[in-house]
Amino acid sequence: MRMDNETLSDLIGHIYDCALDQSHWVPTLERLAAVFDACNGTILSHGTHNVSFQYHWGTPPEWMQAYAEKHSRIDPLLTIGWHFDVDEPITMDLFMDPDELRKTRFHKEFLAPLDWFHFIAVILQKSATQTATMGFTRRAERDLPSHDDKALIRLLAPHVRRATIFHAIVERDAARATDLAAALDLLQTPVLLFDADGNCIETNRAAERFLAETDALRWDGKQIRTREGPKDAQMAVSARRLADVGEQPMSFALTQTDGRRFAAHVLPLSGGFRERMGGTPRAVSAMFVQALGELQPLPGEVLVKLYGLTTAETRLIGLLARDHTLEESAGALGIARTTARTHLKHIFEKTGTNRQSQLMKLVLSALPRPPA
C-alpha cells in the first residue's frame, strides 16, 4: 500500500507514542493491520520451543491459548527466522510453498478455522534464544502482500524496534550498567569491540584467552581476520559495515585448524552503549564468539549458514527438536514418510551425522531449551 508523507509521518508518530506508553500498542497494531489489509497484528518473541505474545490485536484470546498449549508444537513457521535477516520483509511464499502449507496440520487445525492464510512479517531482533517478529495476517481470499507492502514494512520495522527497545531502556535501572567493561570481563563468552574503521579496540578476558589459544581468528593488534584466506577481506570489512547503527547483525562460521567450529556474531552498538563501552575511539560494534556444540544455545541460523540447510529441512528439524518422531513430523507437515526420510538423509549428509540421536545432539546445542 502506498501512502502520502503526512499519513506515514502520523503512523510513525503513533509507533513512537508506544515507547512511552505500552497501552498504545493495541490501537497502533490495529492501524498497521488496516494499512496491510490484515485481520490481525502481533509483535511476538519465539524460540523453537516457545512463543510469547508481547502485543497483539485481532486474535481471539481462546485461539492464543490454544496456540500456546497445542498448535505451537506443530507450527512449521517457527524456524522462519533462521533464513531471513532483521528488517527483511517476509511473506509465506518465500519460506514455504502455499500448497505445502495447506497440507500441514497447522493450517488445517489452526489457520483454516480462522480463515487466515497470507501474511507479511519482519524480524525486529534476534538473539541466541529468541527472535522478535512483527507480523500481519490476511484472510484466505485476499491477495499476497505486494511490493509496496514489503517496502512499507521494511521502512516501519526500525521505528518499531526503536520504540520497543526505548521502552525497555526507560524502565531499566541505569545504575546496573555503570561499568560495562567490568561486566564484560565477567562473561565466559569472548567479546571483541570495534571502532568505525573496523579496528579491534577492546577485548574481554575470555576473548584474550580465545585469541591466544585458537587460530580460528587472528589479531594483528588492529584488524581481526579469520584463518581462511578467502574470508579475510569479508571479516575485516564486517565491523566497518556495522559502523552505522542502521546496519544489521552478521554471523560468521569459523573453523580452527583441528576442525573445531565456532560461530561469530557481530552486532551494532547503539549510541548510548557506544559511549559507555568504547571510550576514545568509541566502539560501534561488538563480536561474540561461541563454540558449536557447547551447552549454551546458538541461533538456528548458524546451522543454516554452516551446513547449507534448506527451508524444508529446517521445518523437519524444528519438529524433530520438539520431540516429534519422524512419522509424526511427516504427518504434521503433510508430507509422505518417504519424503521426510529423504530430507533426513540429506540433513545427515550435510551435517556429517548418521543417526537421528546424533543429529539432535548437534541441533539442540543450537536451539533454546524448552521451558521447565
Beta strands, then each sheet from edge to edge (+ up, - down):
strand 1: 40-46
strand 2: 51-57
strand 3: 90-91
strand 4: 116-126
strand 5: 131-139
strand 6: 191-194
strand 7: 200-203
strand 8: 217-219
strand 9: 224-226
strand 10: 250-255
strand 11: 261-268
strand 12: 285-291
sheet 1: 2+ 1- 5+ 4- 3+
sheet 2: 7+ 6- 12+ 11- 10+
sheet 3: 8+ 9-
end
